[in-house]
Amino acid sequence: MLNVFTLANGRLFQEEIESLEDLARFTPVWVDMEAPTPEERRWVRQHFGLSIPEDAMDEDIEESARFFQEDNGELHVRSDFLIADDADPRAVRVAFILNEHNDALKSRGVLFSIHDEDVPVFRLLRLRARRMPGLIEDAKDVLLSLFDTDAEYCADTVEDIYDDLEKVSRQVLAGDVTDHKASEVLAAIARHEDMSGRIRRNMMDTRRAVSFMIRTRLLSAAQHEDARQILRDLDSLDSHTAFMFEKINFLLDATIGFININQNKIIKIFSVAAVSLLPPTLVASSYGMNFEHMPELQWELGYPMAIGMMVLAAVIPMLYFRKRGWLR
């Protein structure tokens, strides 16, 4: 899919592109390629003179492979954007190409983005740029606004996690944590811990990308201040995510503690039952000995007496244990 965006009256507008001729009719500020077809790549290469590297979305993590500037003036930035999907949370690699120096190419002043699937941050920026005139003035504003929106998206996700953890906290602190409830709580904690880790990794990646933008010296004074504000927002999110990890660890320890208490209760019951059966076993063992002269063997009431003694030997310890509260 090829999405072309132009600026009109300070607002960002999306244009319909179905052919190379349609592409030539517009002067875009942003060209977004979502899983582009070979034909769409050819249109971009033919009209803008832009060659999209085949490894544009490779999973390289070295900074030299993710943030660099070509000899022809093209700026290349590869950054990850979070998709906070409950069923399948993941990060989507996006490759950005920006030419701010080479006047010989039609790509000058146009931001190109290439990614394999739709990114929520991109949708949020498009909606915001249509409603807020003056938000976008050039291609660099588009790139900085994407990073800024990504930081806000992470902040919203952190708030959602905190709200969910509050519900989990009420379940745990209620005290009546059964094994079934504990398994649900542990599953929720695991999901939130995984999401918090993804958020922190995404913020680290965004911080690296924005820092690279600052080092390129391409930003105006206002854009430089915007970039610094993005970094400050990311720093504030770091403290929030650190708090989230502390809360997750507390809830994890509390839940495991309740599981241990439940297990101890079961073990205590088995232990009490085993101890209460020792006296009846002693009585049965005594009358099971193979001595020739045992008076009770010839007694008509010997068997009922032995059974009664075993019952009493079991009941008396159980009553004692119950009085001491060991059966609760």
VENUR-V11229 format. One record per residue. RES is the residue in one small letter. SS is DSSP state (hx for helix, st for strand, lp for the rest). PSI is psi in degrees with one decimal (* if undefined). BURIAL is b if it has 24 or more other ideal C-beta (glycine too) atoms within 12 Angstrom, else e. Layout:
BEGIN
res->RES ss->SS psi->PSI burial->BURIAL
res->RES ss->SS psi->PSI burial->BURIAL
END
This chain:
BEGIN
res->m ss->lp psi->133.4 burial->e
res->l ss->st psi->113.0 burial->b
res->n ss->st psi->122.7 burial->b
res->v ss->st psi->132.9 burial->b
res->f ss->st psi->132.6 burial->b
res->t ss->st psi->161.3 burial->b
res->l ss->st psi->131.1 burial->b
res->a ss->st psi->120.0 burial->e
res->n ss->lp psi->38.2 burial->e
res->g ss->lp psi->6.4 burial->e
res->r ss->st psi->155.1 burial->e
res->l ss->st psi->125.8 burial->b
res->f ss->st psi->140.6 burial->b
res->q ss->st psi->134.7 burial->b
res->e ss->st psi->146.1 burial->b
res->e ss->lp psi->125.5 burial->e
res->i ss->lp psi->116.2 burial->b
res->e ss->lp psi->-3.8 burial->e
res->s ss->lp psi->171.2 burial->e
res->l ss->hx psi->-34.1 burial->e
res->e ss->hx psi->-37.9 burial->e
res->d ss->hx psi->-39.0 burial->e
res->l ss->hx psi->-35.4 burial->b
res->a ss->hx psi->-14.3 burial->e
res->r ss->lp psi->-14.0 burial->e
res->f ss->lp psi->156.6 burial->b
res->t ss->lp psi->88.4 burial->e
res->p ss->lp psi->161.7 burial->b
res->v ss->lp psi->-17.4 burial->b
res->w ss->st psi->128.9 burial->b
res->v ss->st psi->113.2 burial->b
res->d ss->st psi->122.1 burial->b
res->m ss->st psi->107.9 burial->b
res->e ss->st psi->111.8 burial->b
res->a ss->lp psi->59.9 burial->e
res->p ss->lp psi->144.2 burial->b
res->t ss->lp psi->162.2 burial->e
res->p ss->hx psi->-33.6 burial->e
res->e ss->hx psi->-41.6 burial->e
res->e ss->hx psi->-37.1 burial->b
res->r ss->hx psi->-39.1 burial->b
res->r ss->hx psi->-39.7 burial->e
res->w ss->hx psi->-46.7 burial->b
res->v ss->hx psi->-43.0 burial->b
res->r ss->hx psi->-40.3 burial->b
res->q ss->hx psi->-39.4 burial->e
res->h ss->hx psi->-43.9 burial->b
res->f ss->hx psi->-10.4 burial->b
res->g ss->lp psi->26.3 burial->e
res->l ss->lp psi->126.7 burial->b
res->s ss->lp psi->117.0 burial->e
res->i ss->lp psi->120.1 burial->b
res->p ss->lp psi->143.5 burial->e
res->e ss->lp psi->-28.1 burial->e
res->d ss->lp psi->26.7 burial->e
res->a ss->lp psi->-31.8 burial->b
res->m ss->lp psi->26.2 burial->b
res->d ss->lp psi->158.1 burial->e
res->e ss->lp psi->41.1 burial->e
res->d ss->lp psi->143.7 burial->e
res->i ss->lp psi->-8.8 burial->e
res->e ss->lp psi->136.0 burial->e
res->e ss->hx psi->-34.9 burial->e
res->s ss->hx psi->-26.1 burial->e
res->a ss->hx psi->-12.4 burial->e
res->r ss->hx psi->-25.8 burial->b
res->f ss->st psi->108.0 burial->b
res->f ss->st psi->168.6 burial->e
res->q ss->st psi->128.5 burial->e
res->e ss->lp psi->165.6 burial->e
res->d ss->lp psi->-27.3 burial->e
res->n ss->lp psi->6.6 burial->e
res->g ss->lp psi->-4.2 burial->e
res->e ss->st psi->132.4 burial->b
res->l ss->st psi->127.1 burial->b
res->h ss->st psi->125.6 burial->b
res->v ss->st psi->127.2 burial->b
res->r ss->st psi->118.1 burial->b
res->s ss->st psi->155.2 burial->b
res->d ss->st psi->142.4 burial->b
res->f ss->st psi->135.9 burial->b
res->l ss->st psi->140.0 burial->b
res->i ss->st psi->105.7 burial->b
res->a ss->lp psi->63.3 burial->b
res->d ss->lp psi->126.5 burial->e
res->d ss->lp psi->-39.4 burial->e
res->a ss->lp psi->-36.3 burial->e
res->d ss->lp psi->73.8 burial->e
res->p ss->lp psi->139.4 burial->b
res->r ss->st psi->169.7 burial->e
res->a ss->st psi->138.0 burial->b
res->v ss->st psi->125.8 burial->b
res->r ss->st psi->129.0 burial->b
res->v ss->st psi->131.1 burial->b
res->a ss->st psi->126.6 burial->b
res->f ss->st psi->140.1 burial->b
res->i ss->st psi->127.7 burial->b
res->l ss->st psi->125.3 burial->b
res->n ss->st psi->112.9 burial->b
res->e ss->lp psi->2.2 burial->b
res->h ss->lp psi->-38.4 burial->e
res->n ss->lp psi->101.2 burial->e
res->d ss->lp psi->-14.4 burial->e
res->a ss->lp psi->-14.5 burial->e
res->l ss->lp psi->144.1 burial->b
res->k ss->lp psi->-10.3 burial->e
res->s ss->lp psi->-5.0 burial->b
res->r ss->st psi->129.5 burial->b
res->g ss->lp psi->12.2 burial->b
res->v ss->lp psi->132.6 burial->b
res->l ss->st psi->127.8 burial->b
res->f ss->st psi->132.2 burial->b
res->s ss->st psi->136.9 burial->b
res->i ss->st psi->128.0 burial->b
res->h ss->st psi->164.1 burial->b
res->d ss->lp psi->-22.5 burial->e
res->e ss->lp psi->166.4 burial->e
res->d ss->lp psi->142.6 burial->e
res->v ss->lp psi->126.8 burial->b
res->p ss->hx psi->-35.7 burial->b
res->v ss->hx psi->-37.0 burial->b
res->f ss->hx psi->-41.7 burial->b
res->r ss->hx psi->-42.8 burial->e
res->l ss->hx psi->-42.4 burial->b
res->l ss->hx psi->-41.1 burial->b
res->r ss->hx psi->-43.1 burial->b
res->l ss->hx psi->-43.7 burial->e
res->r ss->hx psi->-41.2 burial->b
res->a ss->hx psi->-26.5 burial->b
res->r ss->hx psi->-29.3 burial->e
res->r ss->hx psi->-17.9 burial->e
res->m ss->lp psi->94.6 burial->e
res->p ss->lp psi->142.4 burial->e
res->g ss->lp psi->-5.1 burial->e
res->l ss->lp psi->-39.1 burial->b
res->i ss->lp psi->128.7 burial->b
res->e ss->lp psi->-25.5 burial->b
res->d ss->lp psi->-175.8 burial->b
res->a ss->hx psi->-35.1 burial->b
res->k ss->hx psi->-34.7 burial->b
res->d ss->hx psi->-36.8 burial->b
res->v ss->hx psi->-47.3 burial->b
res->l ss->hx psi->-44.8 burial->b
res->l ss->hx psi->-37.5 burial->b
res->s ss->hx psi->-34.0 burial->b
res->l ss->hx psi->-43.7 burial->b
res->f ss->hx psi->-38.1 burial->b
res->d ss->hx psi->-44.0 burial->b
res->t ss->hx psi->-34.5 burial->b
res->d ss->hx psi->-40.9 burial->b
res->a ss->hx psi->-41.1 burial->b
res->e ss->hx psi->-38.0 burial->b
res->y ss->hx psi->-41.7 burial->b
res->c ss->hx psi->-40.2 burial->b
res->a ss->hx psi->-41.6 burial->b
res->d ss->hx psi->-39.1 burial->e
res->t ss->hx psi->-38.3 burial->b
res->v ss->hx psi->-41.8 burial->b
res->e ss->hx psi->-41.0 burial->e
res->d ss->hx psi->-41.5 burial->b
res->i ss->hx psi->-43.0 burial->b
res->y ss->hx psi->-42.2 burial->b
res->d ss->hx psi->-42.9 burial->e
res->d ss->hx psi->-38.1 burial->b
res->l ss->hx psi->-29.9 burial->b
res->e ss->hx psi->-40.6 burial->e
res->k ss->hx psi->-43.6 burial->e
res->v ss->hx psi->-39.9 burial->b
res->s ss->hx psi->-41.2 burial->b
res->r ss->hx psi->-37.3 burial->e
res->q ss->hx psi->-43.6 burial->b
res->v ss->hx psi->-46.0 burial->b
res->l ss->hx psi->-10.5 burial->e
res->a ss->lp psi->-24.0 burial->e
res->g ss->lp psi->-31.1 burial->e
res->d ss->lp psi->75.3 burial->e
res->v ss->lp psi->100.8 burial->b
res->t ss->lp psi->170.8 burial->e
res->d ss->hx psi->-38.9 burial->e
res->h ss->hx psi->-44.7 burial->e
res->k ss->hx psi->-37.0 burial->e
res->a ss->hx psi->-37.4 burial->b
res->s ss->hx psi->-38.5 burial->e
res->e ss->hx psi->-42.6 burial->e
res->v ss->hx psi->-43.3 burial->b
res->l ss->hx psi->-37.9 burial->b
res->a ss->hx psi->-42.4 burial->e
res->a ss->hx psi->-42.9 burial->b
res->i ss->hx psi->-41.2 burial->b
res->a ss->hx psi->-42.2 burial->e
res->r ss->hx psi->-45.2 burial->b
res->h ss->hx psi->-35.0 burial->b
res->e ss->hx psi->-40.9 burial->b
res->d ss->hx psi->-44.1 burial->b
res->m ss->hx psi->-40.0 burial->b
res->s ss->hx psi->-39.6 burial->b
res->g ss->hx psi->-39.2 burial->e
res->r ss->hx psi->-39.0 burial->b
res->i ss->hx psi->-45.5 burial->b
res->r ss->hx psi->-41.1 burial->b
res->r ss->hx psi->-40.9 burial->b
res->n ss->hx psi->-40.2 burial->b
res->m ss->hx psi->-38.9 burial->b
res->m ss->hx psi->-41.8 burial->b
res->d ss->hx psi->-43.5 burial->b
res->t ss->hx psi->-39.0 burial->b
res->r ss->hx psi->-41.7 burial->b
res->r ss->hx psi->-41.4 burial->b
res->a ss->hx psi->-44.5 burial->b
res->v ss->hx psi->-39.4 burial->b
res->s ss->hx psi->-38.5 burial->b
res->f ss->hx psi->-40.5 burial->b
res->m ss->hx psi->-39.8 burial->b
res->i ss->hx psi->-40.3 burial->b
res->r ss->hx psi->-22.3 burial->e
res->t ss->lp psi->-16.7 burial->b
res->r ss->lp psi->25.1 burial->e
res->l ss->lp psi->-12.9 burial->b
res->l ss->lp psi->145.4 burial->b
res->s ss->lp psi->174.9 burial->e
res->a ss->hx psi->-42.9 burial->e
res->a ss->hx psi->-42.1 burial->e
res->q ss->hx psi->-35.6 burial->b
res->h ss->hx psi->-41.3 burial->e
res->e ss->hx psi->-37.6 burial->e
res->d ss->hx psi->-42.5 burial->b
res->a ss->hx psi->-41.3 burial->b
res->r ss->hx psi->-35.8 burial->e
res->q ss->hx psi->-37.4 burial->e
res->i ss->hx psi->-43.1 burial->b
res->l ss->hx psi->-38.0 burial->b
res->r ss->hx psi->-39.1 burial->e
res->d ss->hx psi->-40.6 burial->b
res->l ss->hx psi->-37.6 burial->b
res->d ss->hx psi->-39.7 burial->e
res->s ss->hx psi->-33.4 burial->e
res->l ss->hx psi->-28.7 burial->b
res->d ss->hx psi->-44.1 burial->b
res->s ss->hx psi->-35.3 burial->e
res->h ss->hx psi->-43.9 burial->b
res->t ss->hx psi->-34.1 burial->b
res->a ss->hx psi->-40.7 burial->e
res->f ss->hx psi->-38.5 burial->e
res->m ss->hx psi->-42.1 burial->b
res->f ss->hx psi->-38.3 burial->b
res->e ss->hx psi->-42.5 burial->e
res->k ss->hx psi->-40.4 burial->b
res->i ss->hx psi->-43.4 burial->b
res->n ss->hx psi->-38.4 burial->e
res->f ss->hx psi->-47.6 burial->e
res->l ss->hx psi->-36.0 burial->b
res->l ss->hx psi->-46.1 burial->b
res->d ss->hx psi->-41.1 burial->e
res->a ss->hx psi->-42.4 burial->b
res->t ss->hx psi->-44.5 burial->b
res->i ss->hx psi->-35.5 burial->e
res->g ss->hx psi->-43.4 burial->e
res->f ss->hx psi->-37.1 burial->b
res->i ss->hx psi->-42.2 burial->b
res->n ss->hx psi->-38.5 burial->e
res->i ss->hx psi->-43.8 burial->e
res->n ss->hx psi->-40.9 burial->e
res->q ss->hx psi->-38.7 burial->e
res->n ss->hx psi->-36.4 burial->e
res->k ss->hx psi->-43.1 burial->e
res->i ss->hx psi->-45.6 burial->e
res->i ss->hx psi->-37.5 burial->e
res->k ss->hx psi->-40.9 burial->e
res->i ss->hx psi->-43.9 burial->e
res->f ss->hx psi->-39.1 burial->e
res->s ss->hx psi->-44.1 burial->e
res->v ss->hx psi->-42.0 burial->b
res->a ss->hx psi->-39.8 burial->e
res->a ss->hx psi->-41.7 burial->e
res->v ss->hx psi->-39.6 burial->e
res->s ss->hx psi->-21.9 burial->b
res->l ss->hx psi->-5.6 burial->e
res->l ss->hx psi->-46.2 burial->e
res->p ss->hx psi->-46.5 burial->e
res->p ss->hx psi->-35.8 burial->b
res->t ss->hx psi->-37.6 burial->e
res->l ss->hx psi->-43.0 burial->e
res->v ss->hx psi->-47.5 burial->b
res->a ss->hx psi->-37.6 burial->e
res->s ss->hx psi->-37.0 burial->e
res->s ss->hx psi->-45.0 burial->e
res->y ss->hx psi->-0.5 burial->e
res->g ss->lp psi->0.9 burial->e
res->m ss->lp psi->146.3 burial->e
res->n ss->lp psi->54.2 burial->e
res->f ss->lp psi->146.7 burial->e
res->e ss->lp psi->-40.1 burial->e
res->h ss->lp psi->89.8 burial->e
res->m ss->lp psi->111.1 burial->e
res->p ss->hx psi->-35.5 burial->e
res->e ss->hx psi->-17.6 burial->e
res->l ss->hx psi->-30.8 burial->e
res->q ss->hx psi->0.0 burial->e
res->w ss->lp psi->135.7 burial->e
res->e ss->lp psi->-34.2 burial->e
res->l ss->lp psi->13.4 burial->e
res->g ss->hx psi->-43.9 burial->e
res->y ss->hx psi->-50.2 burial->e
res->p ss->hx psi->-35.6 burial->e
res->m ss->hx psi->-42.4 burial->e
res->a ss->hx psi->-41.9 burial->b
res->i ss->hx psi->-44.0 burial->e
res->g ss->hx psi->-41.7 burial->e
res->m ss->hx psi->-39.4 burial->b
res->m ss->hx psi->-39.6 burial->b
res->v ss->hx psi->-46.1 burial->e
res->l ss->hx psi->-40.4 burial->e
res->a ss->hx psi->-24.5 burial->b
res->a ss->hx psi->-39.2 burial->b
res->v ss->hx psi->-43.1 burial->e
res->i ss->hx psi->-47.2 burial->e
res->p ss->hx psi->-37.7 burial->b
res->m ss->hx psi->-40.6 burial->b
res->l ss->hx psi->-38.7 burial->e
res->y ss->hx psi->-45.6 burial->e
res->f ss->hx psi->-37.9 burial->e
res->r ss->hx psi->-39.2 burial->e
res->k ss->hx psi->-36.1 burial->e
res->r ss->lp psi->-7.8 burial->e
res->g ss->lp psi->19.0 burial->e
res->w ss->lp psi->-9.1 burial->e
res->l ss->lp psi->-0.9 burial->e
res->r ss->lp psi->* burial->e
END
